[in-house]
Amino acid sequence: MTTRSRNEKVFISALVSIVLVSYLVIASIGNTDIYSLTRVLTGKNISCNLQGINLSEINKPETSLAGADLEYAILTDANMSNSNFTGAFMRHAILSGANLQNSVFRNAVLNSSELINTDLRGADLSGAYLADANLTGALVTEYQLESARTLTGATLPNGQKHD
């Protein structure tokens, strides 16, 4: 068994403290999932980079894209019900007409995305960022929208702009 020097022990303790404090700060503002934590600490997703991918009309329910970078992705008329998008970065994504029933979008970033006529019944939008998103005609409850982190500037299902 090797013993660590005093300097090594101090360094390891300091590093663990920094990671723990970072996690607690992130948790205090609502980003409690590991994907958001990793993105903040490293500036990168721990999952795949699918920026701009075209998945229009794909029929792939129960898919996990947690933590994926889906910026500018196109999922028009896709069936991805019961899928996991926890912590996904989906800014400027086009999800119009998609079936996303019962999918999880916890802490996902959907700012400036199109969700026109998207089926979000039963979806978990807890902590989701929907600033400037277009939800015109989306099938989503008021309770689901209230669980989102932000709706600033979003167009709601009834066509009204959120403050």
DASUL-V12344 format. One record per residue. N is the residue number from 0. RES is the residue in one letter. PSI is psi in degrees with one decimal (999 if undefined). Layout:
N,RES,PSI + N,RES,PSI
This chain:
0,M,130.0 + 1,T,145.6 + 2,T,145.2 + 3,R,147.6 + 4,S,165.1 + 5,R,-40.6 + 6,N,-40.7 + 7,E,-42.2 + 8,K,-41.1 + 9,V,-44.1 + 10,F,-47.1 + 11,I,-43.5 + 12,S,-42.2 + 13,A,-42.5 + 14,L,-45.8 + 15,V,-41.2 + 16,S,-42.7 + 17,I,-46.0 + 18,V,-45.2 + 19,L,-45.4 + 20,V,-41.0 + 21,S,-44.7 + 22,Y,-42.9 + 23,L,-37.8 + 24,V,-45.8 + 25,I,-42.8 + 26,A,-35.6 + 27,S,-23.4 + 28,I,5.7 + 29,G,-8.1 + 30,N,82.8 + 31,T,-1.5 + 32,D,155.8 + 33,I,-28.2 + 34,Y,-45.5 + 35,S,-39.7 + 36,L,-47.5 + 37,T,-41.0 + 38,R,-42.2 + 39,V,-43.2 + 40,L,-36.1 + 41,T,-16.7 + 42,G,7.8 + 43,K,156.2 + 44,N,148.2 + 45,I,-5.3 + 46,S,-149.1 + 47,C,157.4 + 48,N,109.4 + 49,L,34.0 + 50,Q,130.3 + 51,G,5.9 + 52,I,143.4 + 53,N,106.8 + 54,L,28.6 + 55,S,135.9 + 56,E,13.5 + 57,I,143.8 + 58,N,88.1 + 59,K,67.7 + 60,P,160.3 + 61,E,39.2 + 62,T,144.4 + 63,S,114.4 + 64,L,32.3 + 65,A,128.0 + 66,G,0.1 + 67,A,151.4 + 68,D,103.4 + 69,L,30.3 + 70,E,132.4 + 71,Y,14.7 + 72,A,151.8 + 73,I,117.0 + 74,L,33.8 + 75,T,128.9 + 76,D,22.7 + 77,A,151.9 + 78,N,99.7 + 79,M,41.6 + 80,S,153.7 + 81,N,28.8 + 82,S,164.0 + 83,N,112.7 + 84,F,25.2 + 85,T,125.3 + 86,G,9.7 + 87,A,148.1 + 88,F,102.8 + 89,M,33.4 + 90,R,136.8 + 91,H,19.1 + 92,A,151.6 + 93,I,109.7 + 94,L,18.6 + 95,S,132.2 + 96,G,3.8 + 97,A,149.1 + 98,N,105.4 + 99,L,29.2 + 100,Q,138.7 + 101,N,18.0 + 102,S,159.9 + 103,V,122.3 + 104,F,30.0 + 105,R,121.7 + 106,N,19.6 + 107,A,150.2 + 108,V,110.0 + 109,L,25.5 + 110,N,136.7 + 111,S,23.6 + 112,S,156.7 + 113,E,119.5 + 114,L,39.5 + 115,I,126.5 + 116,N,29.2 + 117,T,138.6 + 118,D,103.7 + 119,L,19.2 + 120,R,126.7 + 121,G,0.5 + 122,A,146.1 + 123,D,108.8 + 124,L,18.5 + 125,S,120.8 + 126,G,5.5 + 127,A,146.2 + 128,Y,113.4 + 129,L,29.2 + 130,A,131.1 + 131,D,15.1 + 132,A,153.3 + 133,N,108.3 + 134,L,21.7 + 135,T,124.3 + 136,G,3.9 + 137,A,144.9 + 138,L,95.9 + 139,V,144.8 + 140,T,161.7 + 141,E,-38.0 + 142,Y,-43.3 + 143,Q,-45.2 + 144,L,-35.9 + 145,E,-23.9 + 146,S,-10.0 + 147,A,152.3 + 148,R,-46.0 + 149,T,143.9 + 150,L,14.6 + 151,T,122.2 + 152,G,0.8 + 153,A,147.8 + 154,T,117.7 + 155,L,167.0 + 156,P,-31.2 + 157,N,2.3 + 158,G,-8.0 + 159,Q,148.2 + 160,K,138.1 + 161,H,142.3 + 162,D,999
